Amino acid sequence: MIRDDLQSLTAWTTQQLVAFLGSVSAARDETAAMQSAAEGVAIAADAEVGAVIVDGVVRSCIGFGRHRVPADALLAACRDSAATVEIPGAGRAEVLAAELGRNRPGHLLTARVGAPFAAAERGMINAMADVLGLALDVLSALESERAARQLSEQHTRQVTELLRTLREQRQLTLSRFSRIQHLIADRDCPLEQVLDEITATAGELVECDVSVLRVGPDSVSTYGLDDAAAAAVRSGADELGTRAERCGIPVVDNDVAVGSGFACFGEPSIRSALAVPVLLRGSETIGHLLLASRHPDHRFTTLEEALATSLAEHAALAVQDAQTVDALRKALSDAQHRASHDPLTGLANRATFLSALESALAHQESPESAPGADAETSSVEVGDQAGDQVDAAPGLDDGASGEAGVPGEESTDDESSDGRRTRSPRGGETTCVLYIDLDYFKQINDTHGHLVGDQLLVVTASRLRHGVREGDVVARLGGDEFAVLLTSVADEQQAQAIAQRLYLAVTRPAQLHGESVWPSASFGVAAAVPDDTPISVITRADLALYEAKRRGRGQVAVYRAGMGESAA
């Protein structure tokens, strides 16, 4: 019943986070996102009040109806975790506030009368606050992008007005600007391709001999230069463009001295040049657009300066759009990772483990189907942290037998211990589950402190991850319980040998924050049989784990028929 409740709680938490992410991500602006967040956190926590506080101001709040929002009390609750707030008609409520993140000073807050907030709810609301902080950052960037886009469109209209008397040029200008905007809007178009198109457009519309677009330290696009001259331009900086970046305004030189500043552009010599800064969000200089002519009578006009300025703004818009898309993708990826992984150890969580086990069982029943290769075989690297001394567990030989002196069961044949065959149709291989529990973990927490206890969980996760084979899945199911999915073993004998090897790795002494710890662990082993479900396999592995603990802990026990009656 407890395991089912934990599974239901994990699934419920994941559903709430996904629903919260979808609601906040669908908001058109920051105000709508904060209103959705206040409503979403109150619904998820079954609370009377939900609020968002940014920069010391209550930006969104529900739950007080027609009564005045007690802003001072809510702000005090953000500073004092023990503070409460009075809800008219409901009574005094416990307040839970979670920080939005380093980039956005503020809190996501909820208050509830009655039942205190559980640890799972606190973790869920902290995750919601992280999601809201990322969403607000992305929406802020999108708002800046919209402003930059409006400014760019304004300049485009000005350029079009100036070119109204040049009918042929006007049509070319519109078509090229339309193409640039289409490329910017295409999320699959590489940024370098957009910048190359802007550079070529500048050279063709202004009818100059050379155009160079420099964005950042490494990105340089050229038009009208041979390979040698283009390479020379990429390796150095031009004086006129550097001056435009420093001043932040267009710079024109219609009387360039022969051979000065543009020698790398080749012959004939450059006679006039125009440089326009590329300003990200209208203020941050990230490069420049340079136009140059070799004709002795060419003079850059106000019209050409306006055209170059609009193209430089499109370059800034392309860079900003690419940064916004990257930030949004990263935010979504981070949210998905948090929903499927344990935050302390970086291992797969219970829901991810059950999904991987379900895929493995389906493949075992249907050998022609593709294997469940999309299950994670290793988690985020944990490594040695905070002074822990952790050695990689020795590699496992798939056919190795147990080490001498390791507690365990005698070898088994091709039938499971309850008499049913464990071999699958997949070339004589089967799926097994190892259920692992750290013995005396509460005593370690009580003796050495929770910091050492948490580090022991991290070390155990690292040892398990380094000790399994490629294709196996390691997960933390909760508390001090772990599980390993062995996706292809010959029989229970091989699974038991692997469990014994992992037992040796997990129970090695460790130095954690200056404390010497001698871990102990109990292992339960169960093999899948036809018509198994993920829950049935895990249940048998759990019964075997119970048997190992009943025998005195520090044991590796293989499931046998009747263990359920023994546990009862």
DRENDRENKOL-947003 format. One record per residue (C-alpha): chain; residue number from 1; z, y, x; residue in one letter. Coordinates in steps of 0.25 Angstrom, whole numbers, always signed. Each point is the difference from the previous one (the first is absolute). Layout:
BEGIN
<"A" NUM <Z Y X> "a">
...
***
This chain:
BEGIN
<"A" 1 <+0 +0 +0> "m">
<"A" 2 <+4 +10 +11> "i">
<"A" 3 <-14 -3 +8> "r">
<"A" 4 <-7 +2 -13> "d">
<"A" 5 <+7 +13 -2> "d">
<"A" 6 <-3 +4 +14> "l">
<"A" 7 <-15 -3 -2> "q">
<"A" 8 <+0 +7 -13> "s">
<"A" 9 <+7 +12 +6> "l">
<"A" 10 <-10 +0 +12> "t">
<"A" 11 <-12 +0 -10> "a">
<"A" 12 <+6 +10 -9> "w">
<"A" 13 <+2 +10 +12> "t">
<"A" 14 <-14 -2 +5> "t">
<"A" 15 <-6 +2 -14> "q">
<"A" 16 <+9 +13 -1> "q">
<"A" 17 <-5 +5 +14> "l">
<"A" 18 <-15 -3 -3> "v">
<"A" 19 <+1 +7 -14> "a">
<"A" 20 <+7 +12 +7> "f">
<"A" 21 <-11 +1 +11> "l">
<"A" 22 <-11 -1 -11> "g">
<"A" 23 <+7 +11 -8> "s">
<"A" 24 <+2 +10 +11> "v">
<"A" 25 <-13 -3 +7> "s">
<"A" 26 <-7 +3 -13> "a">
<"A" 27 <+6 +14 -1> "a">
<"A" 28 <-10 +12 +1> "r">
<"A" 29 <+10 +9 +8> "d">
<"A" 30 <+14 +0 +6> "e">
<"A" 31 <+6 +5 -13> "t">
<"A" 32 <-5 -11 -8> "a">
<"A" 33 <+3 -10 +11> "a">
<"A" 34 <+15 +5 +0> "m">
<"A" 35 <+1 -1 -15> "q">
<"A" 36 <-6 -14 +0> "s">
<"A" 37 <+10 -4 +11> "a">
<"A" 38 <+12 +6 -8> "a">
<"A" 39 <-4 -8 -12> "e">
<"A" 40 <-4 -13 +8> "g">
<"A" 41 <+13 -1 +8> "v">
<"A" 42 <+9 +2 -13> "a">
<"A" 43 <-8 -11 -7> "i">
<"A" 44 <+1 -9 +12> "a">
<"A" 45 <+15 +2 +2> "a">
<"A" 46 <+2 -1 -15> "d">
<"A" 47 <+7 +14 +2> "a">
<"A" 48 <+3 +12 -9> "e">
<"A" 49 <-5 +10 +11> "v">
<"A" 50 <-12 +1 +10> "g">
<"A" 51 <-2 +12 +9> "a">
<"A" 52 <-8 +5 +12> "v">
<"A" 53 <+6 +10 +9> "i">
<"A" 54 <-9 +7 +11> "v">
<"A" 55 <+5 +11 +9> "d">
<"A" 56 <+13 +1 -7> "g">
<"A" 57 <-7 +3 -14> "v">
<"A" 58 <+0 -10 -12> "v">
<"A" 59 <-15 -1 -2> "r">
<"A" 60 <+0 -11 -11> "s">
<"A" 61 <+11 -5 -8> "c">
<"A" 62 <+2 -9 -13> "i">
<"A" 63 <+12 -4 -8> "g">
<"A" 64 <+7 +12 -3> "f">
<"A" 65 <-8 +3 -13> "g">
<"A" 66 <+2 +15 -5> "r">
<"A" 67 <+12 +2 +9> "h">
<"A" 68 <-1 +8 +13> "r">
<"A" 69 <-3 -9 +12> "v">
<"A" 70 <+13 +0 +9> "p">
<"A" 71 <-8 +4 +13> "a">
<"A" 72 <+13 +2 +8> "d">
<"A" 73 <+6 -13 -3> "a">
<"A" 74 <-13 -7 +3> "l">
<"A" 75 <-1 +7 +13> "l">
<"A" 76 <+14 -4 +3> "a">
<"A" 77 <-3 -14 -3> "a">
<"A" 78 <-11 +0 +11> "c">
<"A" 79 <+10 +4 +10> "r">
<"A" 80 <+12 -9 -5> "d">
<"A" 81 <-3 -15 -3> "s">
<"A" 82 <+13 -1 -8> "a">
<"A" 83 <-3 +12 -9> "a">
<"A" 84 <-2 -2 -15> "t">
<"A" 85 <-7 +9 -11> "v">
<"A" 86 <+4 +2 -14> "e">
<"A" 87 <-11 -3 -10> "i">
<"A" 88 <+2 +6 -14> "p">
<"A" 89 <+2 -10 -11> "g">
<"A" 90 <+1 -12 +10> "a">
<"A" 91 <+11 +3 +10> "g">
<"A" 92 <+2 +0 +15> "r">
<"A" 93 <-11 -7 +7> "a">
<"A" 94 <-1 -6 +15> "e">
<"A" 95 <-11 +7 +8> "v">
<"A" 96 <-9 -7 +9> "l">
<"A" 97 <-9 +9 +9> "a">
<"A" 98 <-11 -4 +10> "a">
<"A" 99 <-6 +9 +11> "e">
<"A" 100 <-15 +2 -2> "l">
<"A" 101 <-3 -1 +15> "g">
<"A" 102 <-1 +8 +13> "r">
<"A" 103 <-12 +8 -4> "n">
<"A" 104 <+5 +4 -13> "r">
<"A" 105 <+15 +5 -1> "p">
<"A" 106 <+5 -4 -14> "g">
<"A" 107 <+5 -12 -8> "h">
<"A" 108 <-3 -9 -12> "l">
<"A" 109 <+12 -1 -9> "l">
<"A" 110 <+5 -8 -11> "t">
<"A" 111 <+13 -1 -8> "a">
<"A" 112 <+5 -11 -9> "r">
<"A" 113 <+12 -1 -9> "v">
<"A" 114 <+7 -13 +1> "g">
<"A" 115 <-4 -11 +10> "a">
<"A" 116 <+0 +4 +14> "p">
<"A" 117 <-13 -1 +8> "f">
<"A" 118 <-3 -14 +7> "a">
<"A" 119 <-5 -1 +14> "a">
<"A" 120 <-13 -5 -5> "a">
<"A" 121 <-2 +13 -9> "e">
<"A" 122 <+4 +9 +12> "r">
<"A" 123 <-10 -7 +9> "g">
<"A" 124 <-11 +2 -11> "m">
<"A" 125 <+4 +15 -2> "i">
<"A" 126 <-1 +2 +15> "n">
<"A" 127 <-14 -6 +0> "a">
<"A" 128 <-4 +8 -12> "m">
<"A" 129 <+5 +13 +8> "a">
<"A" 130 <-9 -4 +12> "d">
<"A" 131 <-12 -2 -10> "v">
<"A" 132 <+3 +13 -6> "l">
<"A" 133 <+1 +8 +13> "g">
<"A" 134 <-13 -6 +5> "l">
<"A" 135 <-7 +3 -13> "a">
<"A" 136 <+5 +14 +0> "l">
<"A" 137 <-6 +2 +14> "d">
<"A" 138 <-13 -6 -4> "v">
<"A" 139 <-1 +9 -12> "l">
<"A" 140 <+4 +12 +8> "s">
<"A" 141 <-12 -4 +10> "a">
<"A" 142 <-9 -2 -12> "l">
<"A" 143 <+4 +14 -6> "e">
<"A" 144 <-3 +6 +14> "s">
<"A" 145 <-13 -7 +0> "e">
<"A" 146 <-4 +5 -14> "r">
<"A" 147 <+3 +14 +5> "a">
<"A" 148 <-8 -2 +12> "a">
<"A" 149 <-11 -5 -9> "r">
<"A" 150 <+0 +12 -9> "q">
<"A" 151 <+0 +9 +12> "l">
<"A" 152 <-12 -8 +5> "s">
<"A" 153 <-7 +1 -13> "e">
<"A" 154 <+2 +15 -1> "q">
<"A" 155 <-6 +2 +14> "h">
<"A" 156 <-12 -10 -4> "t">
<"A" 157 <-2 +9 -12> "r">
<"A" 158 <+0 +13 +9> "q">
<"A" 159 <-10 -7 +9> "v">
<"A" 160 <-9 -4 -11> "t">
<"A" 161 <+0 +15 -6> "e">
<"A" 162 <-3 +5 +14> "l">
<"A" 163 <-12 -10 +1> "l">
<"A" 164 <-5 +3 -14> "r">
<"A" 165 <-12 +8 +5> "t">
<"A" 166 <-4 -11 +10> "l">
<"A" 167 <-4 -10 -11> "r">
<"A" 168 <-5 -11 +9> "e">
<"A" 169 <+12 +1 +9> "q">
<"A" 170 <+9 +0 -12> "r">
<"A" 171 <-5 -14 -5> "q">
<"A" 172 <+2 -6 +14> "l">
<"A" 173 <+14 +6 +1> "t">
<"A" 174 <+4 -5 -14> "l">
<"A" 175 <-5 -14 +3> "s">
<"A" 176 <+7 -1 +14> "r">
<"A" 177 <+13 +5 -5> "f">
<"A" 178 <-1 -9 -12> "s">
<"A" 179 <-2 -12 +10> "r">
<"A" 180 <+12 +4 +8> "i">
<"A" 181 <+9 +1 -12> "q">
<"A" 182 <-5 -14 -4> "h">
<"A" 183 <+3 -5 +13> "l">
<"A" 184 <+14 +6 +0> "i">
<"A" 185 <+3 -6 -14> "a">
<"A" 186 <-5 -14 +5> "d">
<"A" 187 <+13 -6 +4> "r">
<"A" 188 <-8 -11 +8> "d">
<"A" 189 <-8 +10 +8> "c">
<"A" 190 <+6 +1 +15> "p">
<"A" 191 <+5 +14 +3> "l">
<"A" 192 <-10 +1 +13> "e">
<"A" 193 <-12 -2 -9> "q">
<"A" 194 <+5 +12 -9> "v">
<"A" 195 <+2 +8 +12> "l">
<"A" 196 <-14 -3 +6> "d">
<"A" 197 <-7 +3 -13> "e">
<"A" 198 <+7 +14 +0> "i">
<"A" 199 <-4 +2 +14> "t">
<"A" 200 <-15 -3 -3> "a">
<"A" 201 <+1 +9 -13> "t">
<"A" 202 <+5 +12 +8> "a">
<"A" 203 <-12 -2 +10> "g">
<"A" 204 <-10 -1 -11> "e">
<"A" 205 <+4 +10 -10> "l">
<"A" 206 <+3 +11 +11> "v">
<"A" 207 <-13 -4 +7> "e">
<"A" 208 <+7 +1 +14> "c">
<"A" 209 <-3 -9 +12> "d">
<"A" 210 <+14 -6 +2> "v">
<"A" 211 <+12 -3 -8> "s">
<"A" 212 <+13 -6 +4> "v">
<"A" 213 <+12 -4 -9> "l">
<"A" 214 <+13 -3 +8> "r">
<"A" 215 <+12 -5 -8> "v">
<"A" 216 <+12 -4 +7> "g">
<"A" 217 <+0 -5 +15> "p">
<"A" 218 <-9 -12 -2> "d">
<"A" 219 <-10 +3 -11> "s">
<"A" 220 <-13 +8 +4> "v">
<"A" 221 <-13 +0 -8> "s">
<"A" 222 <-12 +6 +6> "t">
<"A" 223 <-14 +4 -5> "y">
<"A" 224 <-12 +5 +8> "g">
<"A" 225 <+5 -6 +14> "l">
<"A" 226 <-6 -11 +8> "d">
<"A" 227 <+9 -11 +4> "d">
<"A" 228 <+4 +6 +14> "a">
<"A" 229 <+3 +14 -6> "a">
<"A" 230 <+8 -7 -12> "a">
<"A" 231 <+8 -8 +10> "a">
<"A" 232 <+3 +13 +8> "a">
<"A" 233 <+5 +7 -13> "v">
<"A" 234 <+9 -11 -4> "r">
<"A" 235 <+7 +0 +14> "s">
<"A" 236 <+3 +15 +0> "g">
<"A" 237 <+3 +12 -9> "a">
<"A" 238 <-8 +12 -3> "d">
<"A" 239 <+6 +14 +2> "e">
<"A" 240 <-5 +6 -13> "l">
<"A" 241 <+6 -12 -8> "g">
<"A" 242 <+13 +1 +7> "t">
<"A" 243 <+1 +15 -3> "r">
<"A" 244 <-3 -3 -15> "a">
<"A" 245 <+11 -10 +0> "e">
<"A" 246 <+10 +9 +6> "r">
<"A" 247 <-4 +12 -9> "c">
<"A" 248 <-1 -8 -13> "g">
<"A" 249 <-13 +8 -4> "i">
<"A" 250 <-15 -1 +3> "p">
<"A" 251 <-5 +5 +13> "v">
<"A" 252 <-14 +5 +3> "v">
<"A" 253 <-7 +2 +13> "d">
<"A" 254 <-14 +5 -2> "n">
<"A" 255 <-3 +4 +14> "d">
<"A" 256 <+4 -12 +8> "v">
<"A" 257 <-1 +2 +15> "a">
<"A" 258 <-10 -10 +6> "v">
<"A" 259 <+7 -12 +6> "g">
<"A" 260 <+14 +5 -4> "s">
<"A" 261 <+9 -10 -8> "g">
<"A" 262 <-12 -9 -5> "f">
<"A" 263 <-5 -6 +12> "a">
<"A" 264 <+3 -14 -5> "c">
<"A" 265 <-10 +2 -12> "f">
<"A" 266 <-12 -1 +9> "g">
<"A" 267 <-13 +9 +1> "e">
<"A" 268 <-5 +9 -6> "p">
<"A" 269 <+13 +8 +1> "s">
<"A" 270 <+9 +3 -12> "i">
<"A" 271 <-3 +15 -4> "r">
<"A" 272 <+9 +1 -13> "s">
<"A" 273 <+12 -8 -5> "a">
<"A" 274 <+9 +0 -12> "l">
<"A" 275 <+14 -8 -1> "a">
<"A" 276 <+8 -2 -12> "v">
<"A" 277 <+14 -6 +0> "p">
<"A" 278 <+3 -13 -8> "v">
<"A" 279 <+13 +3 -8> "l">
<"A" 280 <+8 -11 -6> "l">
<"A" 281 <+6 +4 -13> "r">
<"A" 282 <-4 +14 +3> "g">
<"A" 283 <+9 +3 +12> "s">
<"A" 284 <+1 -12 +10> "e">
<"A" 285 <-12 +1 +10> "t">
<"A" 286 <-5 -14 +3> "i">
<"A" 287 <-14 +4 +7> "g">
<"A" 288 <-12 +8 -2> "h">
<"A" 289 <-15 +0 -4> "l">
<"A" 290 <-9 +6 +11> "l">
<"A" 291 <-14 +5 -3> "l">
<"A" 292 <-10 +4 +11> "a">
<"A" 293 <-14 +5 +1> "s">
<"A" 294 <-9 +1 +12> "r">
<"A" 295 <-10 +10 -6> "h">
<"A" 296 <+2 +14 +7> "p">
<"A" 297 <-2 +7 -13> "d">
<"A" 298 <+10 -8 -9> "h">
<"A" 299 <+12 +7 -5> "r">
<"A" 300 <+10 -7 -8> "f">
<"A" 301 <+2 +8 -14> "t">
<"A" 302 <+11 +1 -10> "t">
<"A" 303 <-7 -10 -9> "l">
<"A" 304 <+0 -10 +11> "e">
<"A" 305 <+14 +2 +4> "e">
<"A" 306 <+4 -2 -15> "a">
<"A" 307 <-8 -13 +0> "l">
<"A" 308 <+6 -5 +13> "a">
<"A" 309 <+14 +4 -6> "t">
<"A" 310 <-2 -9 -12> "s">
<"A" 311 <-5 -12 +8> "l">
<"A" 312 <+13 +1 +9> "a">
<"A" 313 <+8 +0 -13> "e">
<"A" 314 <-7 -12 -5> "h">
<"A" 315 <+3 -7 +14> "a">
<"A" 316 <+15 +4 -2> "a">
<"A" 317 <-1 -6 -14> "l">
<"A" 318 <-6 -13 +5> "a">
<"A" 319 <+11 -1 +10> "v">
<"A" 320 <+11 +3 -10> "q">
<"A" 321 <-6 -10 -10> "d">
<"A" 322 <+0 -11 +10> "a">
<"A" 323 <+15 +3 +3> "q">
<"A" 324 <+3 +0 -14> "t">
<"A" 325 <-6 -13 -3> "v">
<"A" 326 <+6 -6 +12> "d">
<"A" 327 <+14 +4 -4> "a">
<"A" 328 <-2 -5 -14> "l">
<"A" 329 <-5 -14 +5> "r">
<"A" 330 <+12 +0 +9> "k">
<"A" 331 <+10 +3 -11> "a">
<"A" 332 <-6 -11 -9> "l">
<"A" 333 <+0 -10 +11> "s">
<"A" 334 <+15 +4 +3> "d">
<"A" 335 <+4 -1 -14> "a">
<"A" 336 <-7 -14 -1> "q">
<"A" 337 <+7 -5 +12> "h">
<"A" 338 <+14 +5 -4> "r">
<"A" 339 <-3 -8 -14> "a">
<"A" 340 <-3 -13 +8> "s">
<"A" 341 <+9 +0 +12> "h">
<"A" 342 <+15 +0 +3> "d">
<"A" 343 <+4 +14 +5> "p">
<"A" 344 <+10 -5 +10> "l">
<"A" 345 <-7 -11 +7> "t">
<"A" 346 <-14 +3 -3> "g">
<"A" 347 <-2 -14 -5> "l">
<"A" 348 <-7 -4 -13> "a">
<"A" 349 <+9 +2 -12> "n">
<"A" 350 <+2 -11 -11> "r">
<"A" 351 <-11 +4 -9> "a">
<"A" 352 <-10 +0 +12> "t">
<"A" 353 <+5 -14 +4> "f">
<"A" 354 <-1 -6 -14> "l">
<"A" 355 <-14 +5 +0> "s">
<"A" 356 <-4 -6 +13> "a">
<"A" 357 <+7 -13 -4> "l">
<"A" 358 <-8 +0 -13> "e">
<"A" 359 <-13 +1 +8> "s">
<"A" 360 <+4 -11 +9> "a">
<"A" 361 <+3 -9 -12> "l">
<"A" 362 <-13 +3 -6> "a">
<"A" 363 <-8 -3 +12> "h">
<"A" 364 <+8 -13 +2> "q">
<"A" 365 <-4 -4 -14> "e">
<"A" 366 <-15 +4 +2> "s">
<"A" 367 <-4 -2 +15> "p">
<"A" 368 <-14 +5 -2> "e">
<"A" 369 <+5 +14 -4> "s">
<"A" 370 <+2 +11 +11> "a">
<"A" 371 <+14 -1 +6> "p">
<"A" 372 <+10 +11 -3> "g">
<"A" 373 <-3 +8 +12> "a">
<"A" 374 <+4 +13 -5> "d">
<"A" 375 <+15 -3 +0> "a">
<"A" 376 <+7 +7 +11> "e">
<"A" 377 <+2 -9 +13> "t">
<"A" 378 <+8 +10 +7> "s">
<"A" 379 <+7 +13 -4> "s">
<"A" 380 <+2 +14 +7> "v">
<"A" 381 <+4 -3 +14> "e">
<"A" 382 <+15 +2 +1> "v">
<"A" 383 <+3 -3 +14> "g">
<"A" 384 <+13 +3 +8> "d">
<"A" 385 <+7 +12 -7> "q">
<"A" 386 <+12 +8 +4> "a">
<"A" 387 <+4 -8 +12> "g">
<"A" 388 <-2 -14 -6> "d">
<"A" 389 <-3 -11 +10> "q">
<"A" 390 <-11 -9 -7> "v">
<"A" 391 <-8 -10 +7> "d">
<"A" 392 <-13 -6 -7> "a">
<"A" 393 <+3 -13 -6> "a">
<"A" 394 <-8 -12 +8> "p">
<"A" 395 <-13 -3 -6> "g">
<"A" 396 <-1 -12 -10> "l">
<"A" 397 <-7 -13 +3> "d">
<"A" 398 <-6 -4 -14> "d">
<"A" 399 <+4 -14 +3> "g">
<"A" 400 <+13 +2 +7> "a">
<"A" 401 <+12 -8 -4> "s">
<"A" 402 <+14 +6 -1> "g">
<"A" 403 <+8 +4 +12> "e">
<"A" 404 <+12 -8 +4> "a">
<"A" 405 <+13 +4 -5> "g">
<"A" 406 <-6 +8 -11> "v">
<"A" 407 <+6 -3 -14> "p">
<"A" 408 <-10 -6 -9> "g">
<"A" 409 <-6 -11 -9> "e">
<"A" 410 <-6 -13 +5> "e">
<"A" 411 <-16 +0 +0> "s">
<"A" 412 <-7 -3 -13> "t">
<"A" 413 <-13 -7 -3> "d">
<"A" 414 <-12 +6 -8> "d">
<"A" 415 <+8 +0 -13> "e">
<"A" 416 <+10 +11 -4> "s">
<"A" 417 <+15 -4 +0> "s">
<"A" 418 <-1 -1 -16> "d">
<"A" 419 <-11 -11 +1> "g">
<"A" 420 <-12 +9 -3> "r">
<"A" 421 <-11 +1 +10> "r">
<"A" 422 <-1 +13 +8> "t">
<"A" 423 <-14 -1 +6> "r">
<"A" 424 <-10 +9 -7> "s">
<"A" 425 <-15 -2 -1> "p">
<"A" 426 <-1 +10 +11> "r">
<"A" 427 <-3 -9 +12> "g">
<"A" 428 <+14 -7 -1> "g">
<"A" 429 <+8 +14 +1> "e">
<"A" 430 <+10 +5 -9> "t">
<"A" 431 <+8 +13 -3> "t">
<"A" 432 <+15 +1 +3> "c">
<"A" 433 <+11 +10 -2> "v">
<"A" 434 <+12 +3 +9> "l">
<"A" 435 <+11 +7 -7> "y">
<"A" 436 <+10 +6 +11> "i">
<"A" 437 <+13 +7 -2> "d">
<"A" 438 <+9 +6 +11> "l">
<"A" 439 <+14 -6 +0> "d">
<"A" 440 <+12 +8 +1> "y">
<"A" 441 <-8 +13 -2> "f">
<"A" 442 <+11 +7 -8> "k">
<"A" 443 <+10 -3 +11> "q">
<"A" 444 <-10 +6 +10> "i">
<"A" 445 <-1 +13 -9> "n">
<"A" 446 <+15 +1 -1> "d">
<"A" 447 <+3 -3 +15> "t">
<"A" 448 <-11 +8 +6> "h">
<"A" 449 <-4 +10 -10> "g">
<"A" 450 <-13 +1 -9> "h">
<"A" 451 <-8 +6 +11> "l">
<"A" 452 <+1 -12 +8> "v">
<"A" 453 <-2 -9 -12> "g">
<"A" 454 <-13 +8 -4> "d">
<"A" 455 <-5 -2 +15> "q">
<"A" 456 <+3 -15 -1> "l">
<"A" 457 <-9 +0 -12> "l">
<"A" 458 <-11 +7 +8> "v">
<"A" 459 <+2 -9 +12> "v">
<"A" 460 <-1 -13 -9> "t">
<"A" 461 <-13 +5 -6> "a">
<"A" 462 <-6 +3 +14> "s">
<"A" 463 <+4 -14 +4> "r">
<"A" 464 <-5 -7 -12> "l">
<"A" 465 <-13 +8 +1> "r">
<"A" 466 <-2 -3 +15> "h">
<"A" 467 <+3 -15 -3> "g">
<"A" 468 <-10 -3 -11> "v">
<"A" 469 <-14 -4 +2> "r">
<"A" 470 <-12 +8 -4> "e">
<"A" 471 <-3 -1 -15> "g">
<"A" 472 <+15 -2 -3> "d">
<"A" 473 <+7 +11 -9> "v">
<"A" 474 <+15 +5 +3> "v">
<"A" 475 <+7 +8 -11> "a">
<"A" 476 <+14 +5 -2> "r">
<"A" 477 <+4 -4 -14> "l">
<"A" 478 <+12 +9 -1> "g">
<"A" 479 <+14 +2 +7> "g">
<"A" 480 <+1 -10 +11> "d">
<"A" 481 <-11 -10 -6> "e">
<"A" 482 <-13 -2 +7> "f">
<"A" 483 <-12 -9 -3> "a">
<"A" 484 <-12 -6 +7> "v">
<"A" 485 <-12 -5 -6> "l">
<"A" 486 <-7 -11 +9> "l">
<"A" 487 <-14 +0 -5> "t">
<"A" 488 <-5 -13 +6> "s">
<"A" 489 <+9 -11 +6> "v">
<"A" 490 <-3 -15 +0> "a">
<"A" 491 <+13 -4 -7> "d">
<"A" 492 <+15 +3 -1> "e">
<"A" 493 <+3 -6 +14> "q">
<"A" 494 <-9 +12 +6> "q">
<"A" 495 <+7 +10 -9> "a">
<"A" 496 <+13 -5 +4> "q">
<"A" 497 <-3 +1 +15> "a">
<"A" 498 <-5 +14 -2> "i">
<"A" 499 <+13 +4 -8> "a">
<"A" 500 <+8 -6 +12> "q">
<"A" 501 <-8 +9 +10> "r">
<"A" 502 <+3 +12 -9> "l">
<"A" 503 <+14 -4 -1> "y">
<"A" 504 <+1 +1 +15> "l">
<"A" 505 <-7 +13 +1> "a">
<"A" 506 <+9 +6 -11> "v">
<"A" 507 <+13 -4 +5> "t">
<"A" 508 <-1 +5 +14> "r">
<"A" 509 <+11 +10 +4> "p">
<"A" 510 <-4 +14 -1> "a">
<"A" 511 <+6 +14 +5> "q">
<"A" 512 <-1 +9 -11> "l">
<"A" 513 <+5 +15 +2> "h">
<"A" 514 <+9 -5 +11> "g">
<"A" 515 <+6 -12 -8> "e">
<"A" 516 <-2 -14 +3> "s">
<"A" 517 <-4 -8 -12> "v">
<"A" 518 <-2 -15 -1> "w">
<"A" 519 <-8 -2 -13> "p">
<"A" 520 <+0 -13 -8> "s">
<"A" 521 <-10 -4 -11> "a">
<"A" 522 <-3 -11 -10> "s">
<"A" 523 <-14 -4 -4> "f">
<"A" 524 <-5 -7 -12> "g">
<"A" 525 <-14 -7 +1> "v">
<"A" 526 <-9 -4 -12> "a">
<"A" 527 <-14 -5 -1> "a">
<"A" 528 <-10 +4 -11> "a">
<"A" 529 <-4 -12 -9> "v">
<"A" 530 <-11 +0 -11> "p">
<"A" 531 <+1 +9 -12> "d">
<"A" 532 <+11 +8 +8> "d">
<"A" 533 <+2 +15 -3> "t">
<"A" 534 <+6 +10 +10> "p">
<"A" 535 <+13 +0 -8> "i">
<"A" 536 <+2 -15 +1> "s">
<"A" 537 <-3 -1 +15> "v">
<"A" 538 <+10 +11 +3> "i">
<"A" 539 <+10 -6 -9> "t">
<"A" 540 <-1 -13 +7> "r">
<"A" 541 <+1 +7 +14> "a">
<"A" 542 <+12 +8 -6> "d">
<"A" 543 <+7 -13 -4> "l">
<"A" 544 <-3 -6 +14> "a">
<"A" 545 <+7 +13 +6> "l">
<"A" 546 <+12 -2 -9> "y">
<"A" 547 <+1 -14 +5> "e">
<"A" 548 <+0 +5 +15> "a">
<"A" 549 <+11 +9 -3> "k">
<"A" 550 <+8 -11 -8> "r">
<"A" 551 <-1 -8 +13> "r">
<"A" 552 <+7 +11 +8> "g">
<"A" 553 <-11 +10 +2> "r">
<"A" 554 <-9 +2 +13> "g">
<"A" 555 <-8 -12 -5> "q">
<"A" 556 <-15 -3 -3> "v">
<"A" 557 <-1 -7 -13> "a">
<"A" 558 <-13 -6 -7> "v">
<"A" 559 <+0 -1 -15> "y">
<"A" 560 <+3 -14 -6> "r">
<"A" 561 <+0 -5 -14> "a">
<"A" 562 <+14 +2 -6> "g">
<"A" 563 <+4 +13 +7> "m">
<"A" 564 <+0 +8 -13> "g">
<"A" 565 <+10 -10 -5> "e">
<"A" 566 <+8 +2 +12> "s">
<"A" 567 <+0 +15 -1> "a">
<"A" 568 <+4 -1 -14> "a">
***
